[in-house]
Amino acid sequence: MNIVGISAYYHDAAACLVVDGKISAAAQEERFTRKKHDAAFPVHALHYCLAQAHIRPDEIDYVVFYEKPFVKFERLLETWLAFAPRGIHNFITGLPVWLKDKLFQRTLITDALTDLWGNDINWNDRLLFSEHHLSHAASAFFPGPFEAAAVLTMDGVGEWATTSLAAGNGADLQIHKEIHFPHSLGLLYSAVTYHAGFKVNSGEYKLMGLAPYGEPRFASVIKNHLIDIKPDGSYALDMNYFNYCTGLTMTNDKFAALFEGPPRQPESMLTQREMDMAASVQAVTDEVVIKLAKDIARSTGSKNLCLAGGVALNCVTNGKLLREQLFENIWIQPAAGDAGGAIGAALAAYHLVLKQPRKIAAGQDGMHGSYLGPEYTQQEVVETLNGCGAVFTILTDAEALAQTAQALAAGKLVGWMQGRMEFGPRALGARSILADPRSPSLQKTLNLRIKFRESFRPFAPSVLLEDVAQWFELSAASAYMQFVAKVATSRCTALCHHEESLVGLDKLSAVRSEIPAVTHVDYSARVQTVDAHTNPRYYQLLKHFKELTNCPVLVNTSFNVRGEPPVCSPEDAWRCFMATELDLLVIGNVLLYKSAQTTSSKTGYKGNYEPD
């Protein structure tokens, strides 16, 4: 049984292939087109998924779209009517687009499949539609490692639902409670993201990273005016302060009055106000999620919790939820956003529509470490690099690992491309930029000279699973970089009086631990634990680095620059390597030192570095 799942037409289009209930391949369209958050029909991702599994188009049993366009249109239409006449501009501008493209997505999808694979197959007979939050919930439960679990989904909005509670048992999954649009924790966070001058649907993680620089002095303002939080975590927003139902912006003048001024202009200087806004909405988000989780634990009695939806990518909240110890186990879908909806849609069809059984491997999940994307043979790598005029060396496994570890220990910056590409937003050691976390200047260097992004942005550590307790206050594995935890007290360094008095972005200058490059200004870190089973090659690199330095931790950030998605192919890796100040590129066992490249190979790829 071959089932294709598709997410498209909003943001982060993706495709996946499920074969007999197991995820065979999955990838986001942006990785192939090089357009960040590409929402177009995932032609390239579909090509890849079928090629990876050696499956012909006529062998596909079903194609499943991750949401129901008609129900979504119903929500938009009812919203326009409910807020009339204030929503007339949205109605006038939005209705033609829906009538032309989005409302009749069945035809749009079948036409796209026909263009892709020919008209010999009646795709209309093989096309199914899931519901948005059901797709999210299915992506969290069915690949998860539990026979039974409660499932909490939180995002901006699907068709109607913005927050939902489901219960999974075996091959069954049922949604029991929902909070509906326009009341949305995700949209509240996005509204503050917008007001702080970042782009909605991509800048929320920047706001999360900015929060530790501020104080939550607006938290009471948010709770007194914007959101009414009940003891069970359910909530309602006061729409008098928001503009997303009736206009083309997230917030309005009443919102601005609460936060001491209009939205910050993108790319302008950050002030303490934006930092305090970030800290405040983060505190409110933590409160809502923990109250929801407490009620779920009480009402369901479940020992296991699964999370999905865009809010589940908030690693700070996840870390606080973990420390509450409300559940014995928490599992978070690594592609928790809309891209992961493609996986959920396919698995929902397999288990809920086709009534196929579910098999769980003891102690393992079904995401295969999230390494579900393309990989390249050494021959393909060599042919690509020869075509680029690159100078490189091919080594044995042992030599490649040893030289890479030595370069890292010497302070070199390494582009690391190994095996199958990650699915989802996190770099997990397959398409990563790596560095020594002991360097006090590395965060600023990486941000400004390699990633070309804001200096305040923190970097994540990868740590050997067996050593995590000696370096971080983390009580569980975090293979998908889903939890923020404090750096272990024994690894922290005391601040002098001057450093303790620093405020705002000046806090960056203080060295807080033995691994300052991955220690945020509140002594936290977004941790990835690495074990020998999930990613043996990356695990061995960390082991080599530990042998050289007595430190089992590496800086791990996505292999890309600002405005571009992470690299996918050897050509992408080469271009990013040559456009930045990376010292070493390692693709499989092929090593390229920047110092060895010739003048002709350094002509330079400038890239498409636009603000994201």
MOZIBEL-V794477 format. One record per residue. N is the residue number from 1. RES is the residue in one small letter. NEAR is the number of other ideal C-beta (glycine too) atoms within 10 Angstrom. Layout:
N RES NEAR
N RES NEAR
This chain:
1 m 13
2 n 20
3 i 27
4 v 29
5 g 33
6 i 26
7 s 32
8 a 28
9 y 19
10 y 18
11 h 17
12 d 27
13 a 26
14 a 30
15 a 29
16 c 33
17 l 28
18 v 31
19 v 17
20 d 11
21 g 19
22 k 14
23 i 23
24 s 19
25 a 25
26 a 31
27 a 29
28 q 33
29 e 27
30 e 25
31 r 27
32 f 21
33 t 17
34 r 17
35 k 15
36 k 20
37 h 19
38 d 22
39 a 17
40 a 14
41 f 22
42 p 30
43 v 18
44 h 21
45 a 32
46 l 26
47 h 15
48 y 24
49 c 29
50 l 21
51 a 12
52 q 18
53 a 14
54 h 8
55 i 17
56 r 9
57 p 17
58 d 9
59 e 11
60 i 21
61 d 13
62 y 20
63 v 24
64 v 26
65 f 24
66 y 32
67 e 24
68 k 17
69 p 20
70 f 13
71 v 14
72 k 22
73 f 19
74 e 13
75 r 17
76 l 20
77 l 14
78 e 12
79 t 19
80 w 21
81 l 10
82 a 13
83 f 17
84 a 11
85 p 9
86 r 14
87 g 18
88 i 12
89 h 13
90 n 19
91 f 18
92 i 10
93 t 10
94 g 17
95 l 15
96 p 9
97 v 10
98 w 16
99 l 11
100 k 10
101 d 13
102 k 17
103 l 17
104 f 15
105 q 23
106 r 15
107 t 11
108 l 18
109 i 21
110 t 19
111 d 14
112 a 19
113 l 24
114 t 15
115 d 11
116 l 15
117 w 17
118 g 10
119 n 11
120 d 8
121 i 15
122 n 10
123 w 19
124 n 12
125 d 8
126 r 16
127 l 18
128 l 16
129 f 19
130 s 26
131 e 24
132 h 28
133 h 29
134 l 27
135 s 31
136 h 37
137 a 31
138 a 34
139 s 36
140 a 29
141 f 30
142 f 28
143 p 26
144 g 25
145 p 17
146 f 20
147 e 11
148 a 14
149 a 25
150 a 24
151 v 34
152 l 28
153 t 33
154 m 29
155 d 27
156 g 23
157 v 21
158 g 28
159 e 20
160 w 18
161 a 25
162 t 27
163 t 26
164 s 26
165 l 22
166 a 24
167 a 19
168 g 25
169 n 14
170 g 11
171 a 17
172 d 13
173 l 24
174 q 13
175 i 16
176 h 13
177 k 17
178 e 15
179 i 19
180 h 15
181 f 21
182 p 18
183 h 19
184 s 25
185 l 29
186 g 21
187 l 23
188 l 25
189 y 25
190 s 25
191 a 25
192 v 27
193 t 26
194 y 24
195 h 24
196 a 24
197 g 19
198 f 24
199 k 15
200 v 17
201 n 17
202 s 15
203 g 19
204 e 23
205 y 17
206 k 20
207 l 25
208 m 23
209 g 20
210 l 26
211 a 24
212 p 20
213 y 23
214 g 22
215 e 14
216 p 19
217 r 13
218 f 24
219 a 18
220 s 12
221 v 16
222 i 23
223 k 17
224 n 11
225 h 17
226 l 24
227 i 21
228 d 13
229 i 17
230 k 12
231 p 8
232 d 14
233 g 21
234 s 16
235 y 23
236 a 12
237 l 20
238 d 13
239 m 16
240 n 10
241 y 21
242 f 22
243 n 19
244 y 23
245 c 17
246 t 22
247 g 15
248 l 10
249 t 15
250 m 19
251 t 22
252 n 17
253 d 9
254 k 14
255 f 22
256 a 14
257 a 12
258 l 16
259 f 22
260 e 12
261 g 10
262 p 12
263 p 18
264 r 19
265 q 8
266 p 12
267 e 8
268 s 9
269 m 9
270 l 19
271 t 16
272 q 14
273 r 17
274 e 24
275 m 23
276 d 23
277 m 28
278 a 27
279 a 22
280 s 23
281 v 29
282 q 24
283 a 21
284 v 25
285 t 25
286 d 20
287 e 19
288 v 22
289 v 24
290 i 17
291 k 17
292 l 24
293 a 22
294 k 16
295 d 18
296 i 23
297 a 17
298 r 10
299 s 13
300 t 18
301 g 8
302 s 21
303 k 14
304 n 20
305 l 25
306 c 31
307 l 28
308 a 34
309 g 30
310 g 24
311 v 27
312 a 27
313 l 27
314 n 27
315 c 25
316 v 21
317 t 27
318 n 24
319 g 22
320 k 21
321 l 25
322 l 22
323 r 15
324 e 14
325 q 10
326 l 18
327 f 20
328 e 11
329 n 15
330 i 22
331 w 25
332 i 23
333 q 33
334 p 26
335 a 30
336 a 29
337 g 26
338 d 29
339 a 29
340 g 36
341 g 38
342 a 35
343 i 34
344 g 33
345 a 33
346 a 33
347 l 30
348 a 28
349 a 25
350 y 27
351 h 22
352 l 17
353 v 13
354 l 15
355 k 9
356 q 16
357 p 9
358 r 19
359 k 10
360 i 15
361 a 9
362 a 5
363 g 7
364 q 12
365 d 22
366 g 18
367 m 25
368 h 17
369 g 23
370 s 27
371 y 20
372 l 25
373 g 25
374 p 19
375 e 14
376 y 21
377 t 9
378 q 12
379 q 8
380 e 14
381 v 23
382 v 18
383 e 13
384 t 19
385 l 21
386 n 10
387 g 11
388 c 20
389 g 14
390 a 21
391 v 14
392 f 20
393 t 13
394 i 13
395 l 17
396 t 9
397 d 11
398 a 11
399 e 13
400 a 21
401 l 20
402 a 16
403 q 17
404 t 21
405 a 23
406 q 13
407 a 20
408 l 26
409 a 16
410 a 11
411 g 14
412 k 17
413 l 22
414 v 24
415 g 25
416 w 25
417 m 27
418 q 20
419 g 19
420 r 19
421 m 28
422 e 28
423 f 30
424 g 25
425 p 21
426 r 24
427 a 23
428 l 26
429 g 26
430 a 23
431 r 27
432 s 27
433 i 26
434 l 29
435 a 27
436 d 23
437 p 29
438 r 18
439 s 15
440 p 15
441 s 12
442 l 21
443 q 23
444 k 14
445 t 17
446 l 23
447 n 20
448 l 13
449 r 12
450 i 22
451 k 19
452 f 17
453 r 19
454 e 17
455 s 13
456 f 21
457 r 17
458 p 23
459 f 22
460 a 25
461 p 26
462 s 28
463 v 29
464 l 20
465 l 19
466 e 12
467 d 16
468 v 24
469 a 12
470 q 12
471 w 25
472 f 25
473 e 17
474 l 22
475 s 12
476 a 16
477 a 16
478 s 26
479 a 22
480 y 24
481 m 25
482 q 26
483 f 27
484 v 26
485 a 25
486 k 20
487 v 26
488 a 18
489 t 9
490 s 9
491 r 18
492 c 16
493 t 13
494 a 7
495 l 14
496 c 9
497 h 6
498 h 9
499 e 15
500 e 10
501 s 9
502 l 14
503 v 11
504 g 16
505 l 18
506 d 12
507 k 19
508 l 17
509 s 13
510 a 17
511 v 14
512 r 21
513 s 22
514 e 17
515 i 26
516 p 19
517 a 25
518 v 29
519 t 26
520 h 25
521 v 20
522 d 17
523 y 17
524 s 21
525 a 30
526 r 25
527 v 29
528 q 28
529 t 22
530 v 30
531 d 15
532 a 14
533 h 11
534 t 22
535 n 23
536 p 12
537 r 16
538 y 26
539 y 18
540 q 16
541 l 26
542 l 25
543 k 15
544 h 19
545 f 25
546 k 17
547 e 12
548 l 14
549 t 16
550 n 7
551 c 19
552 p 21
553 v 30
554 l 31
555 v 25
556 n 28
557 t 22
558 s 19
559 f 28
560 n 29
561 v 21
562 r 17
563 g 14
564 e 22
565 p 24
566 p 27
567 v 26
568 c 25
569 s 19
570 p 23
571 e 16
572 d 23
573 a 27
574 w 27
575 r 20
576 c 24
577 f 27
578 m 21
579 a 17
580 t 22
581 e 12
582 l 23
583 d 19
584 l 22
585 l 25
586 v 24
587 i 26
588 g 21
589 n 17
590 v 20
591 l 20
592 l 25
593 y 15
594 k 18
595 s 8
596 a 13
597 q 19
598 t 10
599 t 7
600 s 8
601 s 16
602 k 10
603 t 9
604 g 9
605 y 15
606 k 8
607 g 18
608 n 11
609 y 15
610 e 9
611 p 13
612 d 17
